[in-house]
Every structure is written in structure tokens, then in C-alpha cells.
Amino acid sequence: MADTASTVEDTGHSTDDESKRDFLLYSTIAVGAVGTAAAAWPFIDSMNPAKDVLALASTELDLSSVEEGQSITAIWRGKPVFVRRRTAKEIEVAENANLADLKDPEADKDRVQKTQWLVLIGICTHLGCIPSGQKSGDVKGEYNGWFCPCHGSHYDTSGRIRKGPAPKNLEVPPYKFVDDTNIVIG
């Protein structure tokens, strides 16, 4: 009988020891996980873009001072962005272009959000040159838009390639009008 009592007593001690061991194991795992996360956080946080990069992600422009027929150039993500307030004649010519005559057919209405405002990335789609045509004295090419003097690409008043080696139209960046005179590019 004494033997049975000592077995019950030993079993009770074993259960207490196991629960203490489990508590210590789980506590150690929890402290280790928290410590690992705390040590890894600076490394993970360093992968986020820097504030100067985030600032370039979008550009806001006030267009209230741009007169009809005038163009301005802004920088977005290190690229020139051409913004032109088109005249009624430029809009008419762009809207009435025969799409069958274009290398990269795209209707003017698909390239603009408001007909008087044209927003384009100012990089030639041939070899990445910057076309002339932004300033009033620049050569604008045969279609009164932009002209790439490096290889002779001519773009119309909608930024579509009309003549020369460029394979595609000038790209339209993502943009939206905040109100009638302010846009956000990006």
C-alpha cells in the first residue's frame, strides 16, 4: 500500500513539473518572437521608399496661369511632362484626324480628360529624346505638335506619332483634375 501512495504522489509531481516546463517553454518562445520582431523591424522599415521618393510619386500643378495656346513643362518621376492648353483650332485638328492615317491609332478623346488640356510625358518613343515644341519659338514639326530633332519624329496636337521612326504616341501619364485649374499627376 505504501507503494501505491508513493506512485500517486510521484504522478502528481510529474504533472506539476510538466506544466512548469510548458510555461517556461511558451514564455521563452514568446520572448524570443518579440525580440526577433524588434530586431528585424529596422531592417523591414528600411525597405520602405524614402520621403524624397514618395514626394516624386505625384506632382500637383496649378494651371490657372496657363493661357490658351501656351505649354508648360513639369517634372514627374524624373520625366518631363508636357501640359498644353490647346486652342480651338488645335482641338478641331486633333479630333478630326483620320485614324487610318496614324501609326498608332488613338482617338483624341481617349488621350484627354478635358478637351482644352493635353497632358503628355515628353519623351520620344523612338529612342527617348525630348521633342521640341514646348516653347513658342521651338520647331513643332509638320503637324504643329512636337518634333524630335534627333531622328525626325513628328507628333500632332494630340501627341500622336504622324511621321518619323517613333513607333508609338507620346505617353499619357496617369493624372486627374482636382478642380478646374489644378491637376495631380501620378
C-alpha positions as protocol buffer text, in pm:
chain_id: "A"
residue {
  index: 1
  type: MET
  ca { x: 0 y: 0 z: 0 }
}
residue {
  index: 2
  type: ALA
  ca { x: 281 y: 227 z: 71 }
}
residue {
  index: 3
  type: ASP
  ca { x: 394 y: 158 z: -279 }
}
residue {
  index: 4
  type: THR
  ca { x: 67 y: 281 z: -430 }
}
residue {
  index: 5
  type: ALA
  ca { x: 72 y: 602 z: -231 }
}
residue {
  index: 6
  type: SER
  ca { x: 420 y: 689 z: -348 }
}
residue {
  index: 7
  type: THR
  ca { x: 320 y: 630 z: -713 }
}
residue {
  index: 8
  type: VAL
  ca { x: 25 y: 867 z: -685 }
}
residue {
  index: 9
  type: GLU
  ca { x: 248 y: 1119 z: -518 }
}
residue {
  index: 10
  type: ASP
  ca { x: 513 y: 1087 z: -794 }
}
residue {
  index: 11
  type: THR
  ca { x: 250 y: 1125 z: -1064 }
}
residue {
  index: 12
  type: GLY
  ca { x: 127 y: 1447 z: -903 }
}
residue {
  index: 13
  type: HIS
  ca { x: 477 y: 1590 z: -901 }
}
residue {
  index: 14
  type: SER
  ca { x: 529 y: 1492 z: -1263 }
}
residue {
  index: 15
  type: THR
  ca { x: 219 y: 1683 z: -1374 }
}
residue {
  index: 16
  type: ASP
  ca { x: 337 y: 1994 z: -1188 }
}
residue {
  index: 17
  type: ASP
  ca { x: 682 y: 1964 z: -1343 }
}
residue {
  index: 18
  type: GLU
  ca { x: 534 y: 1926 z: -1693 }
}
residue {
  index: 19
  type: SER
  ca { x: 311 y: 2234 z: -1657 }
}
residue {
  index: 20
  type: LYS
  ca { x: 609 y: 2436 z: -1528 }
}
residue {
  index: 21
  type: ARG
  ca { x: 815 y: 2316 z: -1822 }
}
residue {
  index: 22
  type: ASP
  ca { x: 535 y: 2405 z: -2068 }
}
residue {
  index: 23
  type: PHE
  ca { x: 503 y: 2751 z: -1912 }
}
residue {
  index: 24
  type: LEU
  ca { x: 878 y: 2809 z: -1940 }
}
residue {
  index: 25
  type: LEU
  ca { x: 883 y: 2681 z: -2299 }
}
residue {
  index: 26
  type: TYR
  ca { x: 594 y: 2902 z: -2412 }
}
residue {
  index: 27
  type: SER
  ca { x: 734 y: 3204 z: -2227 }
}
residue {
  index: 28
  type: THR
  ca { x: 1073 y: 3156 z: -2390 }
}
residue {
  index: 29
  type: ILE
  ca { x: 914 y: 3124 z: -2737 }
}
residue {
  index: 30
  type: ALA
  ca { x: 704 y: 3439 z: -2682 }
}
residue {
  index: 31
  type: VAL
  ca { x: 1000 y: 3645 z: -2559 }
}
residue {
  index: 32
  type: GLY
  ca { x: 1214 y: 3515 z: -2848 }
}
residue {
  index: 33
  type: ALA
  ca { x: 947 y: 3605 z: -3105 }
}
residue {
  index: 34
  type: VAL
  ca { x: 906 y: 3957 z: -2966 }
}
residue {
  index: 35
  type: GLY
  ca { x: 1284 y: 4002 z: -2957 }
}
residue {
  index: 36
  type: THR
  ca { x: 1323 y: 3880 z: -3316 }
}
residue {
  index: 37
  type: ALA
  ca { x: 1046 y: 4112 z: -3438 }
}
residue {
  index: 38
  type: ALA
  ca { x: 1202 y: 4407 z: -3253 }
}
residue {
  index: 39
  type: ALA
  ca { x: 1544 y: 4331 z: -3404 }
}
residue {
  index: 40
  type: ALA
  ca { x: 1403 y: 4279 z: -3756 }
}
residue {
  index: 41
  type: TRP
  ca { x: 1180 y: 4590 z: -3764 }
}
residue {
  index: 42
  type: PRO
  ca { x: 1454 y: 4843 z: -3856 }
}
residue {
  index: 43
  type: PHE
  ca { x: 1558 y: 4621 z: -4147 }
}
residue {
  index: 44
  type: ILE
  ca { x: 1200 y: 4580 z: -4269 }
}
residue {
  index: 45
  type: ASP
  ca { x: 1130 y: 4953 z: -4226 }
}
residue {
  index: 46
  type: SER
  ca { x: 1438 y: 5040 z: -4432 }
}
residue {
  index: 47
  type: MET
  ca { x: 1272 y: 4878 z: -4735 }
}
residue {
  index: 48
  type: ASN
  ca { x: 1002 y: 5147 z: -4746 }
}
residue {
  index: 49
  type: PRO
  ca { x: 1059 y: 5425 z: -5001 }
}
residue {
  index: 50
  type: ALA
  ca { x: 1233 y: 5736 z: -4871 }
}
residue {
  index: 51
  type: LYS
  ca { x: 1039 y: 6060 z: -4823 }
}
residue {
  index: 52
  type: ASP
  ca { x: 1205 y: 6223 z: -5125 }
}
residue {
  index: 53
  type: VAL
  ca { x: 1096 y: 5930 z: -5343 }
}
residue {
  index: 54
  type: LEU
  ca { x: 740 y: 5948 z: -5211 }
}
residue {
  index: 55
  type: ALA
  ca { x: 735 y: 6321 z: -5287 }
}
residue {
  index: 56
  type: LEU
  ca { x: 813 y: 6243 z: -5653 }
}
residue {
  index: 57
  type: ALA
  ca { x: 534 y: 5986 z: -5675 }
}
residue {
  index: 58
  type: SER
  ca { x: 285 y: 6260 z: -5758 }
}
residue {
  index: 59
  type: THR
  ca { x: 308 y: 6618 z: -5876 }
}
residue {
  index: 60
  type: GLU
  ca { x: 36 y: 6879 z: -5833 }
}
residue {
  index: 61
  type: LEU
  ca { x: 12 y: 7159 z: -6089 }
}
residue {
  index: 62
  type: ASP
  ca { x: -183 y: 7484 z: -6083 }
}
residue {
  index: 63
  type: LEU
  ca { x: -290 y: 7555 z: -6443 }
}
residue {
  index: 64
  type: SER
  ca { x: -471 y: 7884 z: -6376 }
}
residue {
  index: 65
  type: SER
  ca { x: -188 y: 8095 z: -6523 }
}
residue {
  index: 66
  type: VAL
  ca { x: -156 y: 7892 z: -6846 }
}
residue {
  index: 67
  type: GLU
  ca { x: -312 y: 8081 z: -7135 }
}
residue {
  index: 68
  type: GLU
  ca { x: -472 y: 7928 z: -7441 }
}
residue {
  index: 69
  type: GLY
  ca { x: -205 y: 7805 z: -7684 }
}
residue {
  index: 70
  type: GLN
  ca { x: 62 y: 7800 z: -7412 }
}
residue {
  index: 71
  type: SER
  ca { x: 255 y: 7496 z: -7287 }
}
residue {
  index: 72
  type: ILE
  ca { x: 435 y: 7428 z: -6960 }
}
residue {
  index: 73
  type: THR
  ca { x: 674 y: 7154 z: -6857 }
}
residue {
  index: 74
  type: ALA
  ca { x: 667 y: 6984 z: -6519 }
}
residue {
  index: 75
  type: ILE
  ca { x: 882 y: 6704 z: -6379 }
}
residue {
  index: 76
  type: TRP
  ca { x: 721 y: 6383 z: -6259 }
}
residue {
  index: 77
  type: ARG
  ca { x: 933 y: 6083 z: -6153 }
}
residue {
  index: 78
  type: GLY
  ca { x: 1231 y: 6245 z: -6323 }
}
residue {
  index: 79
  type: LYS
  ca { x: 1050 y: 6271 z: -6657 }
}
residue {
  index: 80
  type: PRO
  ca { x: 934 y: 6587 z: -6835 }
}
residue {
  index: 81
  type: VAL
  ca { x: 557 y: 6620 z: -6855 }
}
residue {
  index: 82
  type: PHE
  ca { x: 418 y: 6848 z: -7125 }
}
residue {
  index: 83
  type: VAL
  ca { x: 94 y: 7026 z: -7041 }
}
residue {
  index: 84
  type: ARG
  ca { x: -65 y: 7227 z: -7322 }
}
residue {
  index: 85
  type: ARG
  ca { x: -377 y: 7437 z: -7312 }
}
residue {
  index: 86
  type: ARG
  ca { x: -492 y: 7379 z: -7667 }
}
residue {
  index: 87
  type: THR
  ca { x: -661 y: 7632 z: -7890 }
}
residue {
  index: 88
  type: ALA
  ca { x: -996 y: 7561 z: -8054 }
}
residue {
  index: 89
  type: LYS
  ca { x: -816 y: 7503 z: -8384 }
}
residue {
  index: 90
  type: GLU
  ca { x: -570 y: 7255 z: -8228 }
}
residue {
  index: 91
  type: ILE
  ca { x: -860 y: 7066 z: -8071 }
}
residue {
  index: 92
  type: GLU
  ca { x: -1051 y: 7059 z: -8400 }
}
residue {
  index: 93
  type: VAL
  ca { x: -749 y: 6929 z: -8595 }
}
residue {
  index: 94
  type: ALA
  ca { x: -678 y: 6664 z: -8328 }
}
residue {
  index: 95
  type: GLU
  ca { x: -1040 y: 6545 z: -8315 }
}
residue {
  index: 96
  type: ASN
  ca { x: -1080 y: 6530 z: -8694 }
}
residue {
  index: 97
  type: ALA
  ca { x: -760 y: 6335 z: -8770 }
}
residue {
  index: 98
  type: ASN
  ca { x: -819 y: 6025 z: -8980 }
}
residue {
  index: 99
  type: LEU
  ca { x: -727 y: 5734 z: -8752 }
}
residue {
  index: 100
  type: ALA
  ca { x: -644 y: 5517 z: -9054 }
}
residue {
  index: 101
  type: ASP
  ca { x: -354 y: 5753 z: -9132 }
}
residue {
  index: 102
  type: LEU
  ca { x: -193 y: 5707 z: -8788 }
}
residue {
  index: 103
  type: LYS
  ca { x: 86 y: 5463 z: -8699 }
}
residue {
  index: 104
  type: ASP
  ca { x: -56 y: 5419 z: -8351 }
}
residue {
  index: 105
  type: PRO
  ca { x: -429 y: 5492 z: -8394 }
}
residue {
  index: 106
  type: GLU
  ca { x: -583 y: 5651 z: -8089 }
}
residue {
  index: 107
  type: ALA
  ca { x: -874 y: 5894 z: -8081 }
}
residue {
  index: 108
  type: ASP
  ca { x: -811 y: 6235 z: -7924 }
}
residue {
  index: 109
  type: LYS
  ca { x: -1098 y: 6184 z: -7678 }
}
residue {
  index: 110
  type: ASP
  ca { x: -914 y: 5878 z: -7539 }
}
residue {
  index: 111
  type: ARG
  ca { x: -600 y: 6086 z: -7473 }
}
residue {
  index: 112
  type: VAL
  ca { x: -753 y: 6380 z: -7285 }
}
residue {
  index: 113
  type: GLN
  ca { x: -984 y: 6426 z: -6988 }
}
residue {
  index: 114
  type: LYS
  ca { x: -1080 y: 6782 z: -7078 }
}
residue {
  index: 115
  type: THR
  ca { x: -1051 y: 6876 z: -7445 }
}
residue {
  index: 116
  type: GLN
  ca { x: -859 y: 7201 z: -7387 }
}
residue {
  index: 117
  type: TRP
  ca { x: -590 y: 7032 z: -7171 }
}
residue {
  index: 118
  type: LEU
  ca { x: -337 y: 6785 z: -7311 }
}
residue {
  index: 119
  type: VAL
  ca { x: -102 y: 6614 z: -7064 }
}
residue {
  index: 120
  type: LEU
  ca { x: 184 y: 6400 z: -7202 }
}
residue {
  index: 121
  type: ILE
  ca { x: 515 y: 6251 z: -7096 }
}
residue {
  index: 122
  type: GLY
  ca { x: 762 y: 6447 z: -7309 }
}
residue {
  index: 123
  type: ILE
  ca { x: 987 y: 6160 z: -7414 }
}
residue {
  index: 124
  type: CYS
  ca { x: 1006 y: 6046 z: -7775 }
}
residue {
  index: 125
  type: THR
  ca { x: 900 y: 5684 z: -7808 }
}
residue {
  index: 126
  type: HIS
  ca { x: 1178 y: 5612 z: -8057 }
}
residue {
  index: 127
  type: LEU
  ca { x: 1499 y: 5646 z: -7854 }
}
residue {
  index: 128
  type: GLY
  ca { x: 1399 y: 5855 z: -7553 }
}
residue {
  index: 129
  type: CYS
  ca { x: 1490 y: 6204 z: -7675 }
}
residue {
  index: 130
  type: ILE
  ca { x: 1294 y: 6510 z: -7559 }
}
residue {
  index: 131
  type: PRO
  ca { x: 1097 y: 6658 z: -7850 }
}
residue {
  index: 132
  type: SER
  ca { x: 1090 y: 7032 z: -7915 }
}
residue {
  index: 133
  type: GLY
  ca { x: 765 y: 7224 z: -7938 }
}
residue {
  index: 134
  type: GLN
  ca { x: 705 y: 7335 z: -7581 }
}
residue {
  index: 135
  type: LYS
  ca { x: 838 y: 7689 z: -7621 }
}
residue {
  index: 136
  type: SER
  ca { x: 681 y: 7943 z: -7854 }
}
residue {
  index: 137
  type: GLY
  ca { x: 993 y: 7964 z: -8076 }
}
residue {
  index: 138
  type: ASP
  ca { x: 1052 y: 7585 z: -8099 }
}
residue {
  index: 139
  type: VAL
  ca { x: 1008 y: 7385 z: -8417 }
}
residue {
  index: 140
  type: LYS
  ca { x: 680 y: 7199 z: -8376 }
}
residue {
  index: 141
  type: GLY
  ca { x: 701 y: 6974 z: -8682 }
}
residue {
  index: 142
  type: GLU
  ca { x: 464 y: 6934 z: -8971 }
}
residue {
  index: 143
  type: TYR
  ca { x: 160 y: 6873 z: -8751 }
}
residue {
  index: 144
  type: ASN
  ca { x: 205 y: 7171 z: -8514 }
}
residue {
  index: 145
  type: GLY
  ca { x: 263 y: 6945 z: -8213 }
}
residue {
  index: 146
  type: TRP
  ca { x: 613 y: 6829 z: -8123 }
}
residue {
  index: 147
  type: PHE
  ca { x: 920 y: 6746 z: -8327 }
}
residue {
  index: 148
  type: CYS
  ca { x: 1208 y: 6521 z: -8224 }
}
residue {
  index: 149
  type: PRO
  ca { x: 1516 y: 6671 z: -8392 }
}
residue {
  index: 150
  type: CYS
  ca { x: 1732 y: 6365 z: -8317 }
}
residue {
  index: 151
  type: HIS
  ca { x: 1562 y: 6135 z: -8567 }
}
residue {
  index: 152
  type: GLY
  ca { x: 1279 y: 6339 z: -8719 }
}
residue {
  index: 153
  type: SER
  ca { x: 963 y: 6213 z: -8547 }
}
residue {
  index: 154
  type: HIS
  ca { x: 662 y: 6445 z: -8588 }
}
residue {
  index: 155
  type: TYR
  ca { x: 376 y: 6444 z: -8333 }
}
residue {
  index: 156
  type: ASP
  ca { x: 39 y: 6616 z: -8375 }
}
residue {
  index: 157
  type: THR
  ca { x: -157 y: 6836 z: -8131 }
}
residue {
  index: 158
  type: SER
  ca { x: -275 y: 6523 z: -7950 }
}
residue {
  index: 159
  type: GLY
  ca { x: 78 y: 6384 z: -7910 }
}
residue {
  index: 160
  type: ARG
  ca { x: 21 y: 6110 z: -8170 }
}
residue {
  index: 161
  type: ILE
  ca { x: 306 y: 6000 z: -8395 }
}
residue {
  index: 162
  type: ARG
  ca { x: 239 y: 6111 z: -8752 }
}
residue {
  index: 163
  type: LYS
  ca { x: 575 y: 6086 z: -8928 }
}
residue {
  index: 164
  type: GLY
  ca { x: 922 y: 5951 z: -8850 }
}
residue {
  index: 165
  type: PRO
  ca { x: 1069 y: 5644 z: -8680 }
}
residue {
  index: 166
  type: ALA
  ca { x: 885 y: 5663 z: -8346 }
}
residue {
  index: 167
  type: PRO
  ca { x: 659 y: 5357 z: -8313 }
}
residue {
  index: 168
  type: LYS
  ca { x: 413 y: 5488 z: -8052 }
}
residue {
  index: 169
  type: ASN
  ca { x: 232 y: 5805 z: -7948 }
}
residue {
  index: 170
  type: LEU
  ca { x: 369 y: 6018 z: -7665 }
}
residue {
  index: 171
  type: GLU
  ca { x: 256 y: 5852 z: -7345 }
}
residue {
  index: 172
  type: VAL
  ca { x: -25 y: 6000 z: -7135 }
}
residue {
  index: 173
  type: PRO
  ca { x: 63 y: 5978 z: -6764 }
}
residue {
  index: 174
  type: PRO
  ca { x: -197 y: 5895 z: -6501 }
}
residue {
  index: 175
  type: TYR
  ca { x: -349 y: 6225 z: -6389 }
}
residue {
  index: 176
  type: LYS
  ca { x: -671 y: 6367 z: -6252 }
}
residue {
  index: 177
  type: PHE
  ca { x: -826 y: 6709 z: -6217 }
}
residue {
  index: 178
  type: VAL
  ca { x: -866 y: 6816 z: -5856 }
}
residue {
  index: 179
  type: ASP
  ca { x: -1076 y: 7112 z: -5970 }
}
residue {
  index: 180
  type: ASP
  ca { x: -1100 y: 7325 z: -6287 }
}
residue {
  index: 181
  type: THR
  ca { x: -741 y: 7455 z: -6270 }
}
residue {
  index: 182
  type: ASN
  ca { x: -544 y: 7200 z: -6064 }
}
residue {
  index: 183
  type: ILE
  ca { x: -424 y: 6856 z: -6164 }
}
residue {
  index: 184
  type: VAL
  ca { x: -236 y: 6582 z: -5984 }
}
residue {
  index: 185
  type: ILE
  ca { x: -3 y: 6371 z: -6196 }
}
residue {
  index: 186
  type: GLY
  ca { x: 69 y: 6025 z: -6061 }
}
